[in-house]
């Protein structure tokens, strides 16, 4: 009885001591609920202020955007109308540009009756029909290089031809404009495309603009030589008659070229006001022309756009105050309820994030937190095992893919090599037979490489040389090979059989005539190795190159290239691979980019050379004994 009473007293004392220590520990720290509440209040206040600011900003921005969209649509319509009139002018010039009869007449330098007939029966009726094809005011000027044809022009009494005559045409000789700056600066001719809209001579004074275009005779040997030059002049007011500032009070619309020069402007008084008030007080909207360096520019006062912003500010302040009060009430309740459980979950999850999967979460009750804790505990129990299983499976899969791709290297050249060996033996070419057998043994010894996928760079180069030596026996002096490799690369290693498929492609597809030159280079670029195979063969068409470089495996074309690309990326990652540049009739350059990896595999060239020399000596001796 005394022992039991003593034990009960000891337990009570321990409980009191633990409770006291717990109370002391709790007094040392601010409870998480208070921290959460203070943080919540700060974030709520910040949120309400931020909400008010962005609500006002979004509203004003929405008005700007709506206004901008409406103005942009109107500018686009104006641009379409202007483009239609410009295309109509281009259409009139096409009637002269593509007329073979005019070209044929301008090509004949014959004076007398032929010149008179060409002018009266062909040129003048054609120019007259061009003007009759439109009801707009237009002035057509044609400058002829053929001076056997007479000049025919009107006298406009030093006034605007469009104002004076409405529709008219003039014929001049090219010497009148040969020294003009605008004619000398006219861009080189691209048939059917080269033309310019430009203000020349007195166009700016008369508020006109001209379409400039050459007249090309495509049937002569000198295709770039123009037989004449045409100029179709129209009024700016006619071309830009749909440009009008219909966007509200104080707006201005103008047409500018690439140099910022104003070609046409409406609302001139408003434009002067913009300069006085400053561009920052206006909303500027631009609509570019597709094929020209022109643009439509509209300037709209911001005060007109933001006139309802004050109402939004008052509404925002009211909503923000009510929202802040509600957030405070809700925050007090939620912080007390969730702070303890959330902090426990966060601590355990943080340990999981750092790789410690031994902690567990326990909650009483049957609510969402209890379900979360059970789910997390069950997940963590299997997480480490799953990570290991997925990691090992991924490694095995990657190794299997590498082995599969390695096994797909095209061995067809072995059949051709054995056929060449058979022919050499048949004709008694012992020396060439010895060299080809040695190179073939060296090539396959390096290819097998005791089953290793990674070999020294030196072995890869020797393998490529052995392959080319085999082919040189077949092609003799029709094949020239040059290796230019930085000796520093011999310190590194790489995936094997990256060069041979491209060398095989050169010998299979790149022949242009009866010779081909191959250049193999290697250099270090930063932390990467770049190997290049360059040939001067037939090259590839752009569509063929694009089809090969897709690497999608849908076509048989480029199978070896896709094989090399996949092996490089499986081993080194997506950042590495091959790039191909080719031009038809010039040649092809293949760049192989891999990282610099220090060599760990042994260098086996000397051993291979000894083995192949010994085998070749035996083969040569046996061949020498044959009759």
C-alpha positions as CSV (number, residue, x, y, z in Angstrom):
1,X,0.0,0.0,0.0
2,X,2.8,2.4,0.9
3,X,4.6,1.5,-2.3
4,X,1.5,2.2,-4.4
5,X,0.9,5.6,-2.7
6,X,4.5,6.6,-3.2
7,X,4.3,5.7,-7.0
8,X,1.1,7.8,-7.4
9,X,2.7,10.8,-5.7
10,X,5.7,10.5,-8.0
11,X,3.6,10.4,-11.1
12,X,1.6,13.5,-9.9
13,X,4.9,15.4,-9.3
14,X,6.2,14.5,-12.7
15,X,2.9,15.7,-14.3
16,X,3.1,19.0,-12.4
17,X,6.7,19.5,-13.4
18,X,6.0,18.8,-17.1
19,X,3.0,21.2,-17.0
20,X,5.2,23.9,-15.4
21,X,8.0,23.4,-18.0
22,X,5.4,23.5,-20.7
23,X,4.0,26.7,-19.4
24,X,7.5,28.3,-19.3
25,X,8.2,27.2,-22.9
26,X,4.8,28.6,-24.1
27,X,5.6,32.0,-22.5
28,X,8.9,32.2,-24.4
29,X,7.2,32.3,-27.9
30,X,4.4,34.2,-29.5
31,X,1.7,31.7,-30.4
32,X,1.4,30.8,-34.1
33,X,-2.2,31.9,-34.1
34,X,-1.3,35.5,-33.2
35,X,1.5,35.5,-35.8
36,X,-1.0,34.3,-38.4
37,X,-3.5,36.9,-37.4
38,X,-1.0,39.8,-37.5
39,X,0.3,38.6,-40.9
40,X,-3.3,38.1,-42.1
41,X,-4.2,41.7,-41.1
42,X,-1.2,43.1,-42.8
43,X,-1.8,41.1,-45.9
44,X,-5.5,42.0,-45.8
45,X,-4.8,45.7,-45.6
46,X,-2.3,45.4,-48.4
47,X,-4.7,43.4,-50.4
48,X,-7.5,45.9,-50.0
49,X,-5.3,48.8,-51.0
50,X,-3.9,46.8,-53.9
51,X,-7.4,45.8,-54.9
52,X,-8.5,49.4,-54.9
53,X,-5.5,50.5,-56.9
54,X,-5.9,47.8,-59.5
55,X,-9.6,48.1,-59.7
56,X,-9.2,51.7,-60.7
57,X,-6.3,50.9,-63.0
58,X,-8.3,48.0,-64.6
59,X,-11.3,50.2,-65.2
60,X,-9.4,53.0,-66.7
61,X,-7.3,50.5,-68.7
62,X,-10.5,48.8,-69.9
63,X,-11.8,52.1,-71.1
64,X,-8.5,52.8,-72.9
65,X,-8.5,49.3,-74.4
66,X,-12.1,49.7,-75.6
67,X,-11.4,53.1,-77.0
68,X,-8.2,51.8,-78.5
69,X,-10.0,48.8,-80.1
70,X,-12.7,51.1,-81.5
71,X,-10.1,53.5,-82.9
72,X,-8.0,50.6,-84.1
73,X,-10.9,49.2,-86.0
74,X,-11.7,52.6,-87.5
75,X,-8.0,53.0,-88.5
76,X,-8.0,49.6,-90.0
77,X,-11.0,50.5,-92.1
78,X,-9.4,53.7,-93.2
79,X,-6.2,51.7,-94.1
80,X,-8.2,49.2,-96.1
81,X,-9.9,52.1,-98.1
82,X,-6.5,53.7,-98.7
83,X,-5.0,50.3,-99.7
84,X,-7.9,49.8,-102.1
85,X,-7.2,53.1,-103.9
86,X,-3.5,52.4,-103.9
87,X,-4.1,48.9,-105.4
88,X,-6.3,50.5,-108.0
89,X,-3.5,52.9,-109.0
90,X,-1.1,49.8,-109.1
91,X,-3.7,48.1,-111.3
92,X,-3.5,51.0,-113.8
93,X,0.3,50.8,-113.8
94,X,0.0,47.0,-114.5
95,X,-1.9,47.7,-117.7
96,X,1.4,49.3,-119.0
97,X,3.9,47.2,-117.1
98,X,2.7,43.8,-118.4
99,X,1.7,45.0,-122.0
100,X,4.0,43.1,-124.4
101,X,2.9,45.3,-127.3
102,X,4.3,48.4,-125.6
103,X,7.5,46.5,-124.8
104,X,7.9,45.4,-128.4
105,X,7.4,48.9,-129.8
106,X,9.8,50.5,-127.3
107,X,12.4,47.9,-128.3
108,X,12.5,49.0,-131.9
109,X,14.7,52.0,-132.6
110,X,13.4,53.0,-136.0
111,X,12.7,56.6,-137.0
112,X,10.2,57.9,-139.5
113,X,6.9,56.2,-140.2
114,X,7.5,53.3,-137.7
115,X,8.1,55.8,-134.8
116,X,5.0,57.8,-135.8
117,X,2.9,54.6,-136.1
118,X,4.1,53.3,-132.7
119,X,3.2,56.5,-131.0
120,X,-0.2,57.2,-132.6
121,X,-1.5,53.6,-133.0
122,X,-0.2,51.9,-129.9
123,X,1.3,54.2,-127.2
124,X,-1.2,57.0,-127.1
125,X,-4.3,54.8,-127.3
126,X,-2.9,52.6,-124.6
127,X,-2.3,55.6,-122.2
128,X,-5.7,57.0,-123.0
129,X,-7.3,53.6,-122.1
130,X,-5.4,53.6,-118.8
131,X,-6.9,56.9,-117.8
132,X,-10.4,55.9,-119.0
133,X,-10.1,52.8,-116.7
134,X,-10.7,55.0,-113.7
135,X,-12.9,58.0,-112.8
136,X,-10.3,59.4,-110.4
137,X,-8.1,62.4,-111.1
138,X,-4.7,61.0,-112.2
139,X,-1.7,62.3,-114.1
140,X,0.3,59.7,-116.0
141,X,3.9,60.5,-117.0
142,X,6.0,58.0,-119.1
143,X,9.7,58.5,-119.6
144,X,11.0,56.6,-122.7
145,X,14.5,55.4,-123.2
146,X,13.8,55.0,-127.0
147,X,14.5,58.6,-128.2
148,X,13.3,57.8,-131.7
149,X,9.8,58.2,-130.3
150,X,8.7,61.8,-130.0
151,X,8.0,63.6,-126.7
152,X,4.3,64.5,-126.3
153,X,3.3,66.7,-123.3
154,X,0.9,69.3,-122.2
155,X,1.5,72.8,-120.8
156,X,0.0,73.3,-117.4
157,X,0.9,77.0,-116.9
158,X,3.0,76.2,-113.8
159,X,0.0,74.8,-112.0
160,X,-0.9,71.4,-110.6
161,X,-1.6,69.1,-113.5
162,X,-4.3,67.3,-111.5
163,X,-6.1,70.6,-110.7
164,X,-5.6,71.9,-114.3
165,X,-6.6,68.9,-116.3
166,X,-8.0,66.3,-113.9
167,X,-6.8,63.4,-116.1
168,X,-3.9,63.7,-118.5
169,X,-0.7,62.0,-119.7
170,X,2.7,63.1,-120.9
171,X,5.6,61.4,-122.8
172,X,9.2,62.4,-122.1
173,X,12.6,61.0,-122.8
174,X,14.6,59.4,-120.0
175,X,17.3,62.0,-120.1
176,X,15.0,64.4,-118.3
177,X,15.2,62.4,-115.1
178,X,18.6,60.6,-115.5
179,X,20.2,63.0,-113.1
180,X,17.4,63.2,-110.6
181,X,18.2,61.9,-107.2
182,X,15.0,60.0,-106.7
183,X,15.6,58.1,-110.0
184,X,19.2,57.2,-109.1
185,X,18.1,56.0,-105.6
186,X,15.3,53.8,-107.0
187,X,15.8,50.2,-105.8
188,X,16.9,47.4,-108.0
189,X,14.2,45.7,-110.1
190,X,12.3,42.6,-108.9
191,X,9.9,41.8,-111.7
192,X,6.4,42.6,-110.8
193,X,7.2,43.8,-107.3
194,X,9.4,46.9,-107.4
195,X,7.5,50.1,-107.1
196,X,7.5,53.1,-104.7
197,X,5.0,55.7,-103.4
198,X,7.0,58.9,-103.1
199,X,6.6,62.7,-103.3
200,X,9.0,63.9,-106.0
201,X,9.6,67.2,-107.8
202,X,6.6,69.5,-107.0
203,X,4.3,66.8,-105.4
204,X,4.8,68.1,-101.9
205,X,4.0,71.7,-103.1
206,X,0.8,70.6,-104.9
207,X,-0.2,68.1,-102.1
208,X,0.2,65.1,-104.5
209,X,2.0,61.7,-104.3
210,X,3.3,59.6,-107.1
211,X,3.5,55.8,-107.8
212,X,6.9,55.2,-109.4
213,X,7.6,52.1,-111.4
214,X,10.0,50.9,-114.2
215,X,9.0,49.6,-117.6
216,X,10.9,46.3,-118.2
217,X,11.4,44.5,-121.5
218,X,11.6,40.8,-120.4
219,X,12.3,39.5,-123.9
220,X,15.7,41.1,-124.4
221,X,18.9,39.6,-123.1
222,X,19.5,42.6,-120.8
223,X,16.6,41.7,-118.4
224,X,17.6,44.3,-115.8
225,X,17.6,47.2,-118.3
226,X,14.5,49.3,-118.2
227,X,12.9,50.4,-121.4
228,X,11.1,53.3,-119.7
229,X,9.8,54.7,-116.4
230,X,6.3,55.5,-115.4
231,X,4.9,57.9,-112.8
232,X,1.2,58.0,-111.8
233,X,0.4,61.0,-109.7
234,X,-2.8,61.3,-107.5
235,X,-4.0,63.9,-105.0
236,X,-3.3,63.1,-101.3
237,X,-6.8,64.3,-100.5
238,X,-8.2,61.7,-103.0
239,X,-6.0,58.9,-101.7
240,X,-6.7,59.7,-98.0
241,X,-10.2,61.1,-98.3
242,X,-11.5,58.5,-95.7
243,X,-9.0,59.7,-93.0
244,X,-11.2,61.7,-90.6
245,X,-11.0,62.3,-86.8
246,X,-14.4,60.9,-85.8
247,X,-13.3,59.7,-82.3
248,X,-14.4,62.7,-80.2
249,X,-13.4,66.2,-79.4
250,X,-9.8,67.1,-79.5
251,X,-8.7,64.1,-81.6
252,X,-6.2,64.1,-84.6
253,X,-5.4,61.6,-87.3
254,X,-2.4,61.7,-89.6
255,X,-0.5,59.5,-92.1
256,X,3.3,59.2,-91.5
257,X,6.0,57.6,-93.5
258,X,8.9,55.6,-92.1
259,X,11.0,58.7,-91.6
260,X,8.3,60.3,-89.5
261,X,7.3,62.8,-92.2
262,X,3.6,63.6,-92.1
263,X,2.1,62.9,-95.5
264,X,-1.5,63.8,-94.6
265,X,-3.2,65.2,-91.5
266,X,-6.7,66.0,-90.4
267,X,-7.5,68.1,-87.4
268,X,-4.6,70.5,-87.8
269,X,-5.6,72.7,-85.0
270,X,-5.9,69.7,-82.7
271,X,-2.4,68.6,-83.8
272,X,-1.0,72.0,-82.8
273,X,-2.8,71.6,-79.5
274,X,-1.1,68.2,-79.0
275,X,2.3,69.8,-79.4
276,X,1.4,72.5,-76.8
277,X,0.0,70.1,-74.2
278,X,2.6,67.4,-74.6
279,X,2.3,63.9,-76.1
280,X,2.1,62.3,-72.7
281,X,-1.5,63.7,-72.2
282,X,-2.8,61.9,-75.3
283,X,-3.5,58.3,-76.1
284,X,-1.7,57.4,-79.3
285,X,-2.9,54.5,-81.5
286,X,-1.0,53.3,-84.6
287,X,-2.0,51.1,-87.5
288,X,0.8,50.2,-89.9
289,X,0.4,49.5,-93.6
290,X,1.3,46.0,-94.7
291,X,3.6,46.5,-97.7
292,X,4.7,50.1,-97.0
293,X,6.6,51.9,-94.2
294,X,3.5,54.1,-93.7
295,X,1.3,54.2,-90.6
296,X,-1.9,55.8,-89.5
297,X,-1.6,57.6,-86.2
298,X,-4.5,58.8,-84.0
299,X,-4.1,61.0,-80.9
300,X,-6.9,61.1,-78.4
301,X,-6.9,63.2,-75.2
302,X,-6.6,61.1,-72.0
303,X,-8.9,63.4,-70.1
304,X,-11.7,62.4,-72.5
305,X,-11.0,58.7,-71.9
306,X,-10.7,58.9,-68.1
307,X,-13.6,61.2,-67.3
308,X,-15.4,58.5,-65.2
309,X,-12.3,57.6,-63.2
310,X,-13.3,59.7,-60.1
311,X,-16.6,57.8,-59.7
312,X,-14.6,54.5,-59.8
313,X,-12.2,55.8,-57.1
314,X,-15.1,56.6,-54.7
315,X,-16.7,53.3,-55.3
316,X,-13.4,51.5,-54.8
317,X,-12.8,53.2,-51.4
318,X,-16.3,52.1,-50.2
319,X,-15.9,48.5,-51.3
320,X,-12.4,48.3,-49.9
321,X,-13.4,49.5,-46.4
322,X,-16.2,46.9,-46.2
323,X,-14.0,44.2,-47.5
324,X,-11.3,45.0,-45.0
325,X,-13.7,44.7,-42.0
326,X,-15.1,41.4,-43.2
327,X,-11.6,40.0,-43.8
328,X,-10.6,40.9,-40.2
329,X,-13.5,39.1,-38.7
330,X,-13.0,36.0,-40.8
331,X,-9.3,36.0,-40.2
332,X,-9.7,36.0,-36.4
333,X,-11.8,32.9,-36.6
334,X,-9.8,31.0,-39.2
335,X,-6.4,31.7,-37.6
336,X,-7.5,30.2,-34.2
337,X,-8.9,27.1,-35.9
338,X,-6.3,26.2,-38.5
339,X,-3.1,27.6,-37.1
340,X,-2.1,24.6,-35.0
341,X,-3.0,21.9,-37.5
342,X,-1.6,23.7,-40.5
343,X,1.7,24.3,-38.6
344,X,2.1,20.6,-37.8
345,X,1.4,19.6,-41.4
346,X,3.8,22.2,-42.7
347,X,6.6,21.0,-40.4
348,X,6.2,17.4,-41.5
349,X,5.9,18.3,-45.2
350,X,9.0,20.4,-44.9
351,X,10.9,17.4,-43.5
352,X,9.7,15.4,-46.4
353,X,10.9,18.1,-48.8
354,X,14.4,17.7,-47.3
355,X,14.4,14.0,-47.8
356,X,13.4,12.9,-44.3
357,X,10.5,10.4,-44.7
358,X,10.4,9.1,-41.1
359,X,8.1,11.6,-39.5
360,X,4.3,11.0,-39.3
361,X,1.2,13.1,-38.6
362,X,-1.5,12.1,-36.2
363,X,-4.8,14.0,-35.7
364,X,-7.8,13.1,-33.5
365,X,-11.2,13.2,-35.0
366,X,-12.7,12.3,-38.4
367,X,-12.4,15.5,-40.4
368,X,-10.4,16.6,-43.4
369,X,-7.1,17.0,-41.5
370,X,-7.4,13.5,-40.2
371,X,-7.9,12.3,-43.8
372,X,-5.0,14.4,-45.0
373,X,-2.7,13.0,-42.3
374,X,-3.6,9.4,-43.1
375,X,-3.1,9.9,-46.8
376,X,0.3,11.6,-46.3
377,X,1.4,8.8,-43.9
378,X,0.4,6.1,-46.5
379,X,2.0,8.0,-49.3
380,X,5.3,8.5,-47.5
381,X,5.5,4.9,-46.6
382,X,5.8,3.9,-50.2
383,X,7.5,7.1,-51.6
384,X,11.1,6.1,-51.0
385,X,10.5,2.6,-52.5
386,X,8.8,4.1,-55.6
387,X,11.6,6.6,-56.1
388,X,14.2,3.8,-56.1
389,X,12.1,1.7,-58.4
390,X,11.4,4.5,-60.9
391,X,15.1,5.5,-60.8
392,X,16.3,2.0,-61.5
393,X,13.7,1.4,-64.2
394,X,14.6,4.7,-65.9
395,X,18.3,3.7,-66.0
396,X,17.5,0.3,-67.4
397,X,15.2,1.8,-70.0
398,X,17.9,4.3,-71.1
399,X,20.5,1.7,-71.3
400,X,18.2,-0.5,-73.4
401,X,17.4,2.4,-75.8
402,X,21.1,3.1,-76.2
403,X,21.9,-0.5,-76.9
404,X,19.0,-0.7,-79.4
405,X,20.1,2.4,-81.2
406,X,23.7,1.2,-81.3
407,X,22.6,-2.1,-82.8
408,X,20.8,-0.2,-85.6
409,X,24.0,1.2,-87.2
410,X,23.8,0.4,-90.9
411,X,26.2,-2.6,-91.7
412,X,25.6,-2.6,-95.4
413,X,29.0,-1.3,-96.2
414,X,30.4,-4.7,-94.9
415,X,28.8,-6.4,-97.9
416,X,30.4,-3.9,-100.3
417,X,33.8,-4.2,-98.6
418,X,33.7,-8.0,-98.8
419,X,32.8,-7.8,-102.5
420,X,35.7,-5.4,-103.1
421,X,38.0,-7.9,-101.2
422,X,36.8,-10.7,-103.4
423,X,37.6,-8.7,-106.5
424,X,41.0,-7.7,-105.2
425,X,41.8,-11.4,-104.4
426,X,40.5,-12.4,-107.9
427,X,42.8,-10.0,-109.7
428,X,45.8,-10.6,-107.4
429,X,46.0,-7.1,-105.8
430,X,47.7,-8.4,-102.7
431,X,48.9,-5.1,-101.4
432,X,45.5,-3.5,-101.6
433,X,43.9,-6.6,-100.3
434,X,46.2,-6.5,-97.3
435,X,45.4,-2.9,-96.6
436,X,41.7,-3.3,-97.0
437,X,41.6,-6.4,-94.7
438,X,43.6,-4.5,-92.1
439,X,41.4,-1.5,-92.2
440,X,38.2,-3.7,-92.0
441,X,39.6,-5.5,-89.0
442,X,40.5,-2.2,-87.4
443,X,37.1,-0.7,-88.1
444,X,35.2,-3.6,-86.5
445,X,37.6,-4.0,-83.6
446,X,36.9,-0.4,-82.8
447,X,33.1,-0.8,-83.4
448,X,32.8,-3.7,-81.0
449,X,35.2,-2.1,-78.4
450,X,34.4,-5.0,-75.9
451,X,30.8,-3.9,-75.8
452,X,31.6,-0.4,-74.6
453,X,29.4,2.5,-75.9
454,X,31.8,5.2,-74.8
455,X,35.2,5.3,-76.5
456,X,38.1,7.9,-76.6
457,X,37.8,10.6,-79.3
458,X,41.1,9.3,-80.7
459,X,39.5,5.8,-81.3
460,X,36.5,7.4,-83.0
461,X,38.8,9.3,-85.4
462,X,40.8,6.2,-86.1
463,X,37.6,4.3,-86.8
464,X,36.6,7.0,-89.3
465,X,40.0,6.9,-90.9
466,X,39.8,3.2,-91.2
467,X,36.4,3.4,-92.9
468,X,37.7,6.1,-95.3
469,X,40.8,4.0,-96.1
470,X,38.5,1.1,-97.0
471,X,36.5,3.4,-99.3
472,X,39.7,4.9,-100.9
473,X,40.7,1.4,-102.1
474,X,37.4,1.4,-103.9
475,X,37.4,5.0,-105.2
476,X,41.2,5.5,-105.5
477,X,42.1,9.1,-106.4
478,X,38.4,10.1,-106.8
479,X,38.1,10.5,-103.0
480,X,40.2,13.2,-101.1
481,X,40.1,13.3,-97.3
482,X,41.5,15.8,-94.9
483,X,41.4,15.6,-91.1
484,X,41.9,18.8,-89.1
485,X,41.4,18.0,-85.4
486,X,42.7,19.9,-82.4
487,X,45.0,17.5,-80.5
488,X,43.5,18.8,-77.2
489,X,40.3,16.8,-78.0
490,X,42.2,13.5,-77.6
491,X,41.9,13.9,-73.9
492,X,38.1,13.3,-74.0
493,X,35.7,10.5,-74.8
494,X,32.4,10.3,-76.7
495,X,29.7,7.9,-77.8
496,X,31.0,5.7,-80.6
497,X,30.0,5.6,-84.3
498,X,29.0,9.3,-84.6
499,X,31.1,10.1,-87.7
500,X,30.8,7.0,-89.8
501,X,27.1,7.3,-90.7
502,X,27.7,10.8,-92.1
503,X,30.8,9.7,-94.0
504,X,28.7,6.9,-95.5
505,X,26.0,9.4,-96.5
506,X,28.6,11.5,-98.3
507,X,29.9,8.6,-100.3
508,X,26.3,7.4,-101.0
509,X,24.6,10.6,-102.0
510,X,27.0,13.5,-102.4
511,X,28.8,12.7,-105.6
512,X,28.9,15.7,-108.0
513,X,30.8,14.6,-111.0
514,X,33.6,11.9,-110.5
515,X,35.3,13.4,-107.4
516,X,34.4,14.3,-103.9
517,X,36.4,16.1,-101.2
518,X,35.7,15.4,-97.5
519,X,37.1,17.5,-94.6
520,X,36.7,16.3,-91.0
521,X,37.4,19.0,-88.3
522,X,37.3,19.0,-84.6
523,X,37.6,21.8,-82.1
524,X,36.6,22.7,-78.5
525,X,34.0,25.5,-78.0
526,X,33.8,26.5,-74.3
527,X,32.8,23.3,-72.6
528,X,31.7,21.4,-75.7
529,X,33.3,19.5,-78.5
530,X,32.2,20.3,-82.1
531,X,33.0,17.8,-84.9
532,X,32.3,18.8,-88.5
533,X,32.0,16.7,-91.7
534,X,32.2,19.0,-94.7
535,X,31.9,17.9,-98.4
536,X,31.8,19.7,-101.7
537,X,29.2,17.4,-103.1
538,X,25.8,17.9,-104.7
539,X,24.2,19.3,-101.6
540,X,20.5,19.2,-100.7
541,X,17.3,21.1,-101.4
542,X,15.9,23.1,-98.5
543,X,12.7,20.9,-98.4
544,X,14.8,17.8,-98.2
545,X,16.9,19.2,-95.4
546,X,13.8,20.3,-93.5
547,X,12.4,16.8,-93.8
548,X,15.6,15.2,-92.5
549,X,15.9,17.6,-89.6
550,X,12.4,16.9,-88.3
551,X,13.8,13.8,-86.6
552,X,10.2,12.4,-86.4
553,X,11.1,9.0,-87.9
554,X,8.1,9.0,-90.2
555,X,10.1,8.6,-93.3
556,X,13.0,6.4,-94.4
557,X,15.0,9.5,-95.5
558,X,17.6,10.5,-92.9
559,X,17.4,7.2,-90.9
560,X,21.1,7.2,-90.0
561,X,21.0,10.9,-89.1
562,X,18.0,10.3,-86.7
563,X,19.9,7.4,-85.2
564,X,22.9,9.5,-84.4
565,X,20.7,12.4,-83.0
566,X,18.8,10.0,-80.7
567,X,21.9,8.3,-79.4
568,X,23.5,11.7,-78.6
569,X,20.4,13.0,-76.8
570,X,19.8,9.8,-74.9
571,X,23.3,10.0,-73.5
572,X,24.0,13.7,-73.2
573,X,20.5,15.3,-73.1
574,X,18.4,17.5,-75.4
575,X,20.9,20.4,-75.4
576,X,23.2,18.4,-77.7
577,X,22.9,16.9,-81.1
578,X,23.6,17.6,-84.8
579,X,23.0,20.6,-87.1
580,X,23.1,20.3,-90.9
581,X,23.7,23.2,-93.4
582,X,23.5,22.5,-97.1
583,X,23.3,24.4,-100.3
584,X,22.4,22.7,-103.6
585,X,25.4,22.5,-105.9
586,X,27.8,23.7,-103.2
587,X,28.0,20.9,-100.6
588,X,26.9,20.0,-97.0
589,X,28.4,20.6,-93.6
590,X,27.3,18.5,-90.6
591,X,28.1,19.8,-87.1
592,X,28.1,17.3,-84.1
593,X,28.0,19.0,-80.7
594,X,28.7,17.0,-77.5
595,X,30.0,18.0,-74.1
596,X,33.7,17.7,-73.0
597,X,34.0,14.5,-70.9
598,X,37.4,13.5,-69.6
599,X,38.6,10.1,-71.0
600,X,38.2,7.1,-68.7
601,X,38.1,4.4,-71.4
602,X,41.4,3.0,-72.5
603,X,43.0,4.0,-75.8
604,X,43.2,0.8,-77.8
605,X,44.7,2.0,-81.2
606,X,48.1,0.4,-80.6
607,X,46.6,-2.9,-79.5
608,X,44.3,-2.9,-82.5
609,X,47.1,-2.0,-84.9
610,X,49.2,-5.0,-83.6
611,X,46.3,-7.4,-83.9
612,X,45.3,-6.3,-87.4
613,X,48.9,-6.2,-88.6
614,X,49.4,-9.7,-87.4
615,X,46.2,-11.0,-89.0
616,X,47.0,-9.1,-92.2
617,X,50.5,-10.6,-92.4
618,X,49.1,-14.0,-92.1
619,X,46.5,-13.3,-94.7
620,X,49.1,-11.8,-97.0
621,X,51.4,-14.8,-96.6
622,X,48.7,-17.2,-97.4
623,X,47.7,-15.1,-100.4
624,X,51.3,-15.1,-101.7
625,X,51.4,-18.9,-101.8
626,X,48.4,-19.1,-104.0
627,X,49.2,-19.6,-107.8
